[in-house]
Amino acid sequence: MGYPETEKLLVLCDILEVNLDYLLRDMNEVHNAYDKQEQTSPYAPYIGKWLQVFLKDKEFNGFYCVGLIAIQNTQLLLMDDRGKSILVDTSSVNSISNFTNEKQIEKLQAIPSNETITDVGYYFINKKCDIKFKQEHPLLGFNKPGGFYSVLVMSISDEIITVHDVKNRRLTFKMSDVLFMKEC
């Protein structure tokens, strides 16, 4: 049995107007799992809306104006008012409320639909991000003001994140230690 050439797969994706993940994977099962999860999440009513998200952190209170794109397991995929992606664990959230400045909402870009998202971690792979940890990590040599750490994200799952720091060292952390991660 042969495998199709990459170029032919990409042409097929363009014709069908789908991404490669959709073409190569059984997306019905993935979407059904996300649909069930979103129905049971207390944050589901906020998907596709501009919000204020307050976090359980003394140094960083939260995000004043972000859109909720998707929910996956315990992670919220958000977008800031400049279109940058943010990943927040639900255990870090203190409260969420609707962003009510209608004039500002009219100026903001549309929030992407969560229907095409298969894995929120893919938004961050091979991107430079700032990570804010829940607890101090004194051994890290890439601290920025305010407790942020600049990294290049190599892989991410519900349990761990693997990054390269500014000195190109490979580091792995538990996602439970991450307050949030924001695309630079």
CORGI-V784253 format. One record per residue. RES is the residue in three letters. PSI is psi in radians with two decimals (NA if undefined). BURIAL is I if it has 9 or more other C-alpha atoms within 8 Angstrom, else O. Layout:
res=RES psi=PSI burial=BURIAL
res=RES psi=PSI burial=BURIAL
This chain:
res=MET psi=2.28 burial=O
res=GLY psi=2.88 burial=O
res=TYR psi=2.49 burial=O
res=PRO psi=2.61 burial=O
res=GLU psi=2.58 burial=O
res=THR psi=-0.76 burial=O
res=GLU psi=-0.71 burial=O
res=LYS psi=-0.65 burial=O
res=LEU psi=-0.74 burial=I
res=LEU psi=-0.67 burial=I
res=VAL psi=-0.76 burial=O
res=LEU psi=-0.70 burial=O
res=CYS psi=-0.76 burial=I
res=ASP psi=-0.75 burial=O
res=ILE psi=-0.78 burial=O
res=LEU psi=-0.14 burial=O
res=GLU psi=0.84 burial=O
res=VAL psi=2.87 burial=O
res=ASN psi=2.98 burial=O
res=LEU psi=-0.62 burial=I
res=ASP psi=-0.77 burial=O
res=TYR psi=-0.70 burial=I
res=LEU psi=-0.68 burial=I
res=LEU psi=-0.30 burial=O
res=ARG psi=2.80 burial=O
res=ASP psi=1.58 burial=O
res=MET psi=-0.38 burial=O
res=ASN psi=-0.75 burial=O
res=GLU psi=-0.73 burial=O
res=VAL psi=-0.84 burial=I
res=HIS psi=-0.66 burial=I
res=ASN psi=-0.70 burial=O
res=ALA psi=-0.76 burial=O
res=TYR psi=-0.71 burial=I
res=ASP psi=-0.79 burial=O
res=LYS psi=-0.75 burial=O
res=GLN psi=-0.79 burial=I
res=GLU psi=-0.54 burial=I
res=GLN psi=-0.51 burial=O
res=THR psi=-0.22 burial=O
res=SER psi=2.39 burial=O
res=PRO psi=-0.25 burial=O
res=TYR psi=-0.12 burial=O
res=ALA psi=-0.70 burial=I
res=PRO psi=-0.26 burial=O
res=TYR psi=-0.10 burial=I
res=ILE psi=2.30 burial=I
res=GLY psi=0.17 burial=I
res=LYS psi=2.70 burial=I
res=TRP psi=2.34 burial=I
res=LEU psi=2.94 burial=I
res=GLN psi=2.19 burial=I
res=VAL psi=2.06 burial=I
res=PHE psi=2.33 burial=I
res=LEU psi=2.79 burial=I
res=LYS psi=1.30 burial=O
res=ASP psi=2.35 burial=O
res=LYS psi=-0.56 burial=O
res=GLU psi=-0.65 burial=O
res=PHE psi=1.93 burial=O
res=ASN psi=-0.62 burial=I
res=GLY psi=-2.75 burial=O
res=PHE psi=2.23 burial=O
res=TYR psi=-0.63 burial=O
res=CYS psi=1.68 burial=I
res=VAL psi=2.64 burial=I
res=GLY psi=2.40 burial=I
res=LEU psi=2.01 burial=I
res=ILE psi=-0.86 burial=I
res=ALA psi=2.85 burial=I
res=ILE psi=2.28 burial=I
res=GLN psi=2.03 burial=I
res=ASN psi=-1.98 burial=O
res=THR psi=0.24 burial=I
res=GLN psi=2.41 burial=I
res=LEU psi=2.23 burial=I
res=LEU psi=2.04 burial=I
res=LEU psi=2.87 burial=I
res=MET psi=2.27 burial=I
res=ASP psi=3.12 burial=I
res=ASP psi=-0.12 burial=I
res=ARG psi=0.07 burial=O
res=GLY psi=0.14 burial=O
res=LYS psi=2.46 burial=I
res=SER psi=2.55 burial=I
res=ILE psi=2.38 burial=I
res=LEU psi=2.17 burial=I
res=VAL psi=2.34 burial=I
res=ASP psi=2.41 burial=I
res=THR psi=-0.45 burial=O
res=SER psi=-0.29 burial=O
res=SER psi=-0.19 burial=I
res=VAL psi=2.22 burial=I
res=ASN psi=-0.83 burial=O
res=SER psi=2.75 burial=O
res=ILE psi=2.39 burial=I
res=SER psi=2.78 burial=O
res=ASN psi=2.47 burial=I
res=PHE psi=2.16 burial=I
res=THR psi=0.06 burial=O
res=ASN psi=1.58 burial=O
res=GLU psi=-0.67 burial=O
res=LYS psi=-0.73 burial=O
res=GLN psi=-0.64 burial=O
res=ILE psi=-0.68 burial=I
res=GLU psi=-0.51 burial=O
res=LYS psi=-0.25 burial=O
res=LEU psi=2.67 burial=O
res=GLN psi=2.86 burial=O
res=ALA psi=2.52 burial=O
res=ILE psi=2.24 burial=I
res=PRO psi=2.61 burial=O
res=SER psi=2.42 burial=O
res=ASN psi=-0.09 burial=I
res=GLU psi=-0.45 burial=O
res=THR psi=0.07 burial=O
res=ILE psi=2.13 burial=O
res=THR psi=-0.47 burial=O
res=ASP psi=2.04 burial=O
res=VAL psi=-0.44 burial=I
res=GLY psi=-0.49 burial=I
res=TYR psi=-0.42 burial=O
res=TYR psi=-0.36 burial=O
res=PHE psi=-0.21 burial=I
res=ILE psi=2.31 burial=I
res=ASN psi=0.47 burial=O
res=LYS psi=2.58 burial=I
res=LYS psi=2.26 burial=I
res=CYS psi=2.76 burial=I
res=ASP psi=2.32 burial=I
res=ILE psi=2.37 burial=I
res=LYS psi=2.13 burial=I
res=PHE psi=2.67 burial=I
res=LYS psi=-0.59 burial=O
res=GLN psi=2.87 burial=O
res=GLU psi=2.48 burial=O
res=HIS psi=1.46 burial=O
res=PRO psi=-0.28 burial=O
res=LEU psi=-0.17 burial=O
res=LEU psi=2.38 burial=O
res=GLY psi=0.36 burial=O
res=PHE psi=0.72 burial=I
res=ASN psi=2.34 burial=I
res=LYS psi=2.87 burial=O
res=PRO psi=2.45 burial=O
res=GLY psi=0.17 burial=O
res=GLY psi=0.34 burial=O
res=PHE psi=2.61 burial=I
res=TYR psi=2.20 burial=I
res=SER psi=2.27 burial=I
res=VAL psi=2.85 burial=I
res=LEU psi=2.09 burial=I
res=VAL psi=2.19 burial=I
res=MET psi=-0.74 burial=I
res=SER psi=2.73 burial=I
res=ILE psi=2.44 burial=I
res=SER psi=-3.06 burial=O
res=ASP psi=-0.48 burial=O
res=GLU psi=-0.70 burial=O
res=ILE psi=2.81 burial=I
res=ILE psi=2.33 burial=I
res=THR psi=2.27 burial=I
res=VAL psi=2.91 burial=I
res=HIS psi=2.30 burial=I
res=ASP psi=-3.05 burial=I
res=VAL psi=-0.31 burial=O
res=LYS psi=0.21 burial=O
res=ASN psi=0.49 burial=O
res=ARG psi=2.43 burial=O
res=ARG psi=2.18 burial=O
res=LEU psi=2.56 burial=O
res=THR psi=2.34 burial=O
res=PHE psi=2.72 burial=O
res=LYS psi=2.35 burial=I
res=MET psi=-0.45 burial=I
res=SER psi=-0.29 burial=O
res=ASP psi=-0.17 burial=I
res=VAL psi=2.16 burial=I
res=LEU psi=-0.90 burial=I
res=PHE psi=2.86 burial=I
res=MET psi=2.34 burial=I
res=LYS psi=2.30 burial=I
res=GLU psi=2.36 burial=I
res=CYS psi=NA burial=O
